């Protein structure tokens, strides 16, 4: 039995030259299996990050073959290396073969050749690609048409003006009527990306009705794409709205979460301008969403719950009768349980208060500390949102406080402080909190109890003695505890002067001599000078309690809810953040769309959308070191992988740049001024690549800033290009 060849092994010295010689050997052309094994080895080494670009010309010569497997391997190699600076001219050699294959009898070869031609990413070859794309858009085979549609999008990313100049955008709108469902979906995706600056493809009544009439021809995932387009449409009349909703009604029976959420978004957006209909839609959506939450996978349940949370926060009354569906199950994920707890808080009414509070109190002693803390805070939020629930919630929190679990006691005390700040009548819980002080280790809980001692110390007989024990260990406390201790001590001094006078003196003496926290030191000096200047004024300032809190700032979530509702069925719902807070390219409101297809001239005049380029995150090997001799030897042996040039308006010295790069594990072997230019020779090694990257940076100081150019070398083209892109972005952002 023969052992299959192993391709993914370390590169041997001189192996690239051996492969080149084998490819040029005439006998290799006569043995297809042998050449296939060589190509597999080349692709394997390329996948491992080895620079195989010097084989580019030899691989291109091999592209004239009828073997589909060899073609796939060759085209994969060409796609990976054609955009490199050294290979862009050589790539012309492959264009003729690719164009010929685009006319092959086999649709698989036609599609493969077109996909490769559109993936070369060489601006000089875009006209060749456009020439091949146009006939393929009308190909008899659906696979070729699918590839051609995506090829238009790839060309648009390289040169929007060229695509618009050849009327390919208009052609894509015509392809929305293609008989193949996947071609239609690919067209929608392409048009949405090409019109991203306007919120997506231009839609009108004709397009929407055509897509809706064919909705049953599409698969579930394709239907979700169609519904995303429908969600942006504004019906012309109430009758049209009801016709669309009746047509889509049957899709709610589907168990695919993507489809159900897309359908939910479509129904909500279509009915948003009609409040009465919108409320009826919410009632209709309730059952399928709850069913989806209970019957799907854990991941699907979390996603559905996140969207349900948003809907419930906007219309809690619709879901109040179904609160038991949101009780936690033992096999729920921790994140799912926390979402359910948040939803239960929104569903509290006078009728279900006891049931929900009782359920939350069960979670308060859960073995999962995160869930226990979340449940305790939820009980507090119930009281903050419903004054009628204050007594019930306070009683439950007092009971939980008696549980001998550190984090449970700490979280309960922190929650009770918030209740007391809003409802001073709940201050009878202060004594229970103070009694638990000796068991506390967490900073927020300590701060909360010390605040209580200062605010209600006149009714707590042992308040000064507890304060005294804390003052003795002042130097060991964290800054927040120190700051609160100073405020509470001064206030308690005016309430109980005989007992507090020596304690306050000791505290102020320690605090004014403690330089570990500038804030606490300055606060102590302020109190000393205030007490020395005017005792009565100090009394007035320090004993005045802040006004009663009516609402906490974090409770005002209406604006966030409205923003998230605009981005329904996106990752923003899972992150609970608007898209501009977590992605570079912000979400655009897709409800305001044009109602007619634009003329080609208008399309060509639109400005190209330039998305800001995020700075990539590279993981550098902090232990990699190279001396000047090794650098010089490697620099002479390696080929140039990529170059770039640019400018920055900020002027800075080379030593500043070198010091900053050193913190990022990019080190310099030498730098200095040569013939009016500043040259820096840098090296680094990314953890995911086996070979280092060497860089020569040349900076020219101008009155307007710095012009720079860089040459990057490495045995791994991928490593060099990834570092080059990162380094260029870094320099331009200075």
N, C-alpha and C positions, 0 to 999 in steps of 0.2 A: 504494500500500500504506500503510495507516494505522499510525502508531506507537502501540503500547500505552501506556496511561497509566502514569506513574511515581508511585508512592505514597510511597516511602521517601525523601523529600527534606526539607530543613530547613524548619521552620515560618516562614511569613512573618508580619510584624506585622499583627495584625487578622484573621488567617485564621480563627481560632476563631469570631469574630463573623460572618464571611462564611458559614461552614458552618452556623451556627445560623440565619441568615436563609434559607439555601437549604432547610434542613429544614422551616422554617415556611412556605415558599412553597407555595401550593396546587397549582401546576403540577408540583411534585416528586412529589406523590402520584399524579399521572396518568401519570408516566413511571417505571416500575419500574427500568429500566436506569440512569436518572440517579440515583435514590435509592441503588441498589446501589453505584454508583461513589462517592457521597458517604460511604456507610457504610464502604467499603473504605479511603477516605482517613482517616476518623476512627480506625479500628482501627490503621492504619499509624502515625499520629501517637501513638496511645496506646502502641503497641509501642516507639516511640522514647523514651518517658518523658515526653511532653508531657502536661500536666494538661488533660484533656478533660472533667472532671467537671461543668462547668457546662452541658454538653449532655445531662446525664443525663435530665432530664424530657422533652426533645425526642426522644431516642432511644427512651424508653419508649413514647411515643405511636406510634412507628413499628412497634411490636412486633406489631400486628394486621395480619399479612400472611400470605399463603399460600406465598410464595416461600421455599423451604428455605434457599437461600444467604443471603438477607437475615435470616432467623431466626437462623442460625448467627452472623452478624456481630453482630446486636443482642444475642443472649444472651451472647456473649463480652464485649461492652462492659458489660452489666448485671452480670455476674459479677465483673468487675474493679473496679467502682466502687460496688456496692450497699452494701458494708460500711463505706464512708467515713461519718464522722459526719454530714455535711451531706445525705447521700443516703438514710439509713436510713428516713426517713418517706416519701420519694418512691418508694422501692422497693416500697411497698405498692401503687402504681399498676400495677406489673408483675405482681403476684401473681395477679390475676384472669385475666390473659391466659395466664400459665403454667399455672394450674390448668385452664383451658379446653383448652389444648394437651395436657395430660396425658390428656385424654379423646378426642383426635383419632383419626380412623380410621387415619392413617398411623403405623405403629409407630416410624419414625425420628423423627417429630415428638414422639410421646409420650415416647420416651427422651430426646431432646434437651431437652425442656421440664422433665422431672423432674430431669435432671442439673443444669440451670441453677438450678432452684428449691432444690435441696439444696446448691448451691455459693454461695448468697448470703451466708452467714456472718453473718446478722443474727439475734440471739437472739430478738427479738420475733416473727420470722416462723416459728419452728420448728414451731408447731402447724399452720400451713398446709402445711408440708413433710410432716409426719407424716400428715396427712389425705390427701395425694396419694400417699405411698409405699405405704400399706396396700393399696389395690386393685391397684397396679402389681406388687406381689409375687406376685399371682395372674394376671398378664396372660398372654394366650395366646401372646404373642411373647417369645422367649427374650432378645432384646436388651433389652427393657424390664425384664424380671426381673433381668438382670445389673446394670443401672443402679440399680434399686430396692434391691438388696442393698448396693451401695456407698453408696447414699444413706442407709441406716440407719447405716452406719459414720460418715459425715460428721455426722449428727445426734448420734451418741453423743459425738463429740469436742466438740460444742457444749454438750450437756446430757445426760449419762448418765442422770440420774434420769428425764427425760422419756421416753427410749427404753425404759427398764426399766418405767416406769409404763404404757406401751401394749403390753406383752408382745411387743415386736418381737424381743427376744432369743430367746424361745421359738419365734417364727415362723421365725427363721433356722435353728435346729436342725432344724425340720421341712423346711426347704428343702435340707438335705443329701440328701434323696431326690428332688430335682428331676431331670427327665428330661434336662435340658441339662447337659453336662459343665462348661461355663464358668460357669454359675450356681452349681454345686456348689463349684468352685474359688474363685470370688468370695466365697461364703459362708464357706469355710474361712478365707480371708484376713481377712474382716471379724470373725469370731468370735475369731481369734487376737489381733487388735489390741484388741478390746473386753475380752478376758480376759488382757491382757499381764501384769498384776500377779500372775497365778497361773501364768504360764508358757505360756499358750495356751488354746485352746478345751477344754472338758470333753469327755473321750472315754470310751467304754465299749466293751464287747465287741460290742454290736449295731452301733454306728457303724462300728467298724473292719472288721467282717466285711462290712458293706454296701459300704463303699468298696473293699475288696479284691476283692469279687465283680464290681465294675464297672471295675476298673483298666484293662482293655483298651479301654474306651470313651473314655479320656482321651488327649490328645496327650502327647508326651514331657515338655513343661514342666509340664503339668497333673499328670502322674504323679509328677513330682518333689515337687509340693506335697502330694499324697496320701501319699507316702512319708515326708515330714517329720512328718506326723501319726502314721503307723504307728510311726515310730522312738520315739515317746513311750509306746507301749503296752506293758504287761507281760502276756505270755500267762499264762493260768491253769494251763497244764500243758505238759509237754514235747511232747506230741502236737500241741497247738495251735501251738506254736512251729514244729515241723517242717512242719505244714500250710501255715502262712503263708510259710515260706521256700521250700517247693516251688512254691507259687503264684507267687512272685516270681522264681523262678530264671531264667526265660526272658528277663527284662529285662536281664540281664547281656550279652546279645548286642548291645545297643544301643550306638551310638557317641556318644551325647549325653553330654558330661562331667557336666552338671548331674544327669542321671538316674542315671548310674553312681555318682556320689559320694553322692547321696541314698540310693540302694539300699545302698551300703556302710555308711552311717551306720545305716540301719534294721537291717541284719543284725548289726552290731556291738552295737547297743543291745539288740536282742531276745535275744541270746545271752550278754550280759555276766554274768548270774548263773550260768551253766554253763561253767566254765573249759575243760572238755574240748571242748564244742561250740564255744566261742569260738575255740579254736585251730584247729579244723577250718574254721570260717568264714574265718579269716585266710588259710588255705591256699587256700580257694576264691576269695577276693577277689584274690589275688596276680596271677593271669593277666590278668583284665580290666583291672586298674589299670595294669599294665605295658604292655599293648596300647594303652590309652587314652593313656598318656604318649608312646608312640612314634608314634602315628598322628594325633594331633590337631594343632591349630595351636600356635605357640610359646606363646601366652598360656594355652591349655588345658593344654599340657605343664607349664608352670610351676605352675599351680594343682594339677594332679594330683600333681606331684612334692612339693609342699608337704605334701599329705596323706599321701603315701607316706613321707615323712621321719618324720612323727609315728608312723605304724604301725610302721616299721622300728625306731625308737627304743624302742618297747614290746616288739617281738618280732623282734629281728634274726636269730635262728636260722632263721626261716621263709624269709628272703630271701637267705641267704648263697650259695646255689647260683646265684643270678641276678645276681651282682655285675657281670657284664660289660654288662648292660643299662644300667648307670649310668655307663659310660665316656662322656666328653664327645665330642660330634660337632662338626665344624668350624663348622657353621651354627647351633649352639645360641646362644641369647642368653647374655650374660655372667651374668645373674642365674640362669639355668637351670644353667649350668656350676657356679656356686658351690653350688647346692643338690645337684647330683650329687656334688660333692667331699665335702660334709658327709655324704651318705648312704654313700659309699664308706668313710669313717672308721668308721661304725657296722657295716659288713659285714666288717671285717677278722677273719680267723681264721688259724690256723697254716698252713692249706693254700693260702690265696690271698694271704698277706702279700706275697710277692715281686711278684705281678702288680699289686696295688693300689699298693704303694709305687713301683713302676716307672712306673705310669700317672701318679701324682701328681707324680713328679719331672719328667715331661715337661711338665706344666702350669706348673712352677715358673719356667720361662724364657719363658712365653707373652708375646706382645706386649701383652696386656691386663694392666696392672700390678695391678689389683684381683684378678684371677684368680690371678696369680702369687703374690701375698702370701697369698691364701686357701689356696692349695695348700701353701705352705711351712708355714703354721700347722697345716694338716691333717696333714702328716707328723709334726709335733710332737705332735699330739693322739693319733695312733696309738701313739706310744711312751709317752705318759702313761697311756693306757688299757690298754696291753699291755706289761708289763715285758719279755716275751720278745722284743719287737720293738725294744728299745732299741738294740742294736748295729747292726742294719740301718738304722734311721732315722738314727742319729748318723752313720754312714758316708755315707749319701746327703746329709745336710745339709752335711757337710764338703765333699763334691764340689760341691754347689750354691754354697757359699761362695766357691769359686774363680772363679765366673762374674763377669765384669767388668760388672755392672749394679748401679747404686747401690742401688735399692730392693730388689733381690733379696738383696744382702749385708746390708742393714739388717734386713730381716725375718728372715733366717736367724739372725743373731746374737741377736735378741730371742727367737726360738724356742729356740735352744740354751740360753739362760739359764734358761728355764723347765724344760728337761730337767735341767740341772745342779742346780737348786734341789730337784728331787724325787729325782734320782739322782746323788749326788755322785761316783759311780764314772765318770760321763761327763765328768769335768773335764779329760780329756785333749784336749778340743776347745777349751779356753780359749786355748791358744797360737795356734790358727788364727784365732780371733776377734780377738785382740789385734793380730795382724799386719795385719788389715784396717781398723784404727782410722783410719788416715790418710785413708781414702777415704770416711769416713762424714760425712754432713751431717744425718741425721735424729736428733732428740732422744732417742727411746726407745732407739735402737741405741747412742748415745754413753753413755747412762746404764747400759746393760747392760755395756758393755766396762769402764767405770770401776768398776762393782761387781765385775767379775771381777778387776781389778787389785788391789782391796782385799782380796778374799776369798782369792785365790791368788797374791798378790804375792811370797810367800816362795819360790815355785818358778819365777817369771818373772824372769830376770836383768835385763831392760830395763824392768821395771815402774816404778821410780822416775823414769826418764828420760822415759817417756811421760807420767807424772803431771806432771813438771816443765814439759813443753811445754804441757800443758793449763792449768796454773796461770798461766803467763805471759799467757794470753788470758782470764783469769777474768772480767774485766768484760764481755766480749762474749758470754759463755755464757748460755743461758736458766736460769731458776730451778731447774728439776729437775736439770740438769747440775751446777749449783753445789752444791746440797744433797748429791748423791751424791758429788761430789768431796771435800767436807769429811769425810764419813763414811769414804770409802776412804782418804783421806790420813792421818787419825788412826790407823786400823787398821794401815796399812802402816808408819807411824812406829814402832809397837811391834814389828813384825816385822823391820824393817831401819832401826834408828835412825840410824846414821852418815850414810846417804845421804838420809834423809828429813827430818832435823832442819831444815836451812835451807829446804827446800821447804815444810815445814809452817809454819814461821815466816812465810814470805812469803805463804802462802795465808791464814793467820789474820789477818795484818795487813791484807790487801786486803778480806777478808770483813767484818771488824769496822768498816771505814770505808765499806763499800758500803751505801747506804740504798735501793737499787733493789728489794730483796726483804727484807721484814721477817723472813720465815722463815729465810733463810740468815744474816742478820745476827745473829738471836737464837741460832741454832745455833752459829755461830762463837764468840759470847760464852760459851755453855755449855761448849764444849770448852776455851776458854782458862781459865775458872775451875776446871774439873774437873782440868786438868793442873797448875794451880798448887796446888790443895788437896791431892791425894793421887795420886801417880803410879801406885802399884800398884793402887789402886782404879780409876783410869782404864784401866789395862791390862786389868783383869778385865772391865770394862764394854765396852770397845771391841773386844776381840779375841774375845769369845764369839760364835760363829756361831749364828744362829737354828736351832731344831730342824728336822730333815728334814721336808719337806712331804709329807704322804701324799695329800692331795687338795686341788685348788684349789676355791675357793668356786663359781666359775662352772660347775664340773663337776656340781654337784648340781642336776639338772634334773627330778628325778622329780615334784616337786610341780607344776612348770609343765606337764609332759607330761600329768598327770592333769587339770589345769584345761583344757588345750587339747582333750583328748579329749572332755570334756563339751560343747565347742563345735565339734565336728567339722562340716565342711561350712559353715563361716562364715568371715568375713573374719579372725577371730582366728588362723586357721591361716596365712594369708598374712602377717599382721603378726608372727606368732610372739609374740603378747601376749594375755593374757586381755582380754575385752571392756571391763572396767572401766578399763583403761589407755588406751583409745583412743576410747571413746564415752561420752556423758553418761549414757544409759540402759543400765544393765548387763544382760548376758545373765542369764536366769533358768533354773535347772535345770528342764527340761521332763519329766524322768523321773518326778517325783512328781506324779501327777495324780489327780483324783478319778475314781471308777469309775461314777458315775451322773450323770444330768443334774440340775442343781439346780432346786429349785422357784422360781417367779417371785419369791416373797417373799424368798427367800435372795439372789437376784440383786440385788434392789433395796436390800438392806441392806449390800451390800459397799461398802467405801470406794472412792472414785474414785482411780485411780492418777494421781498428779501427777508427771510426769517433770520433773526440774530443767531449767530453760531455759538452754541454752548462750548465752554472750555472742557475738553475731555478729561477724565480722571485716569491717570496712569499710575500703576503700582511699580515703584522703582526698588531695586535691590540695594538696600542701604549698606550692605557689607562688601559690595563690589569695589575693588580698588585697582587702578592701572597707573603705572609710572610713565614718565615721559618717553623712555626708550621703547616700551611696549606700544605706546600710542603711535610713535613715529613709524615703527615697523608695520603696525596694523594699517595705518593710514595709507602707506605706500602700496600695500597689497590689495586693499579693498577697492571695489568699483563704486562710483557715485550712484546712489540710489534715488535721491531726490534733491531738488534745490528750490529755494523760494526767496523772495525779496519783498520788502515793504517799508513802512515808515511809522514813526510814532511822534506825537507832538511834544512828548516829555523828553527833556535832556537829562541824562544821568551818566555817572562815571562807570567804567567797566568794573571796578572793584565792587560797586554797589550791586550790579547785576550778578557778579560771580558769587557774592555772599548770599544773595537771595536764592540763586539756583542751588547752592549747596544745601540749603534747608529742604529742597525738594529732591535731594540725592542725585543732582546733576552737577558733576564736579569739573573743575578746570585744571588742565595740566600746565597751561601757560596762557598769558594774556598780556597785551601791551600795545603801544603805538608804533606803527610801521608806515613810513611815507605818508603821514597825515591821516592814516586810518587806524582804527582800533581793532585788533584781531584777538579773538578768544577761541581756544581749542578745548572743547568740552567732550566728556564721555559720560555715559550712563548705561544701565542695564535694566530692562523691564523684567519683572519676575516671570511673566508668561512666555518669554522668549529666551533661548539658550545663548544668544550672541549679543555682545555689547553694541551700542550705537555711538559712532564718533561724529562730531560736528565741528565745522569751521564757521565761526560767526564773524562777519566783517561789518563794522559800524562806522558810518561817516557822519560827523557832527555838522549840522546845518543850522542857520539862524531859526528855521521853523521847527527844529527838532532833530531827530536822528533817522537817517536812512540806513537800512540794514539788508544784508544778503547772507544766506547760509547755504552750506553744502553738507549733506548728511550721507554717511556711509555706514554699511553694516553687511554682514553675511546674510542677514534676513531682510528682504525687501519690506515685508509686512511690518517688522519692528521699526525700520527706518522711516517708512511713510507714516506710521502711527505717531512716532515721536516727532517727526517733522511737522505734521499737522498741529500737534499739541504745542510745540515750541513756537510756531508761527503765530498761533492764536494768543499765546502768552505774551509775546513781544508786542503785538498790536494792541493789547489791552493795557499796556503800561502807560 
